[in-house]
């Protein structure tokens, strides 16, 4: 894929996400807030904050992921807004899948075999206290892999967003210069 086609793809993706978010309730405020975060925080701080949020979002924290993300984001000086957004990777649609994947990986590593139905039944009924080791091992691995992946993706997105913001700022400056001539 050439650089031009990569940039066209990035433009379409970026504009599509922006259009989608702007139609959400408070979408324009969300976009304004994200722009502010992109301008004031380092790329690493935003990407690592998001990755931290993803890590805690994937872990079976049962509703406390945001608290963990805020505490650790503050301790390690990461972008807390990005950390909160990262926790949203786990939601009612994804949490059962994420917990099942972590449980399965943990069970394989510990050497215990379960059927998929057994795993889903335990997760839906929150009956894995006796399998806590498998749950923790598996979910730490899954959470770490998701966090690393999200760091790389968000880092690239922030770099791209910054370049777009800089281009728009240059356009505005040129327009103002021509207006005054």
Secondary structure, 3 states (H helix, E strand, C coil): CCHHHHHHHHHHHHHHHHHHHHCCCCHHHHHHHHHHHHHHCCHHHHHHHHHHHHHHHHCCCCCCHHHHHHHHHHHCCCCHHHHHHHHCCCCCCCHHHHHHHHHHHHHHHHCCCCCHHHHHHHHHCCCCHHHHHHHHHHHHHHHHHHHHHHHHHHHHHHHHHHHHHHHHHHHHHHHHHHHCC
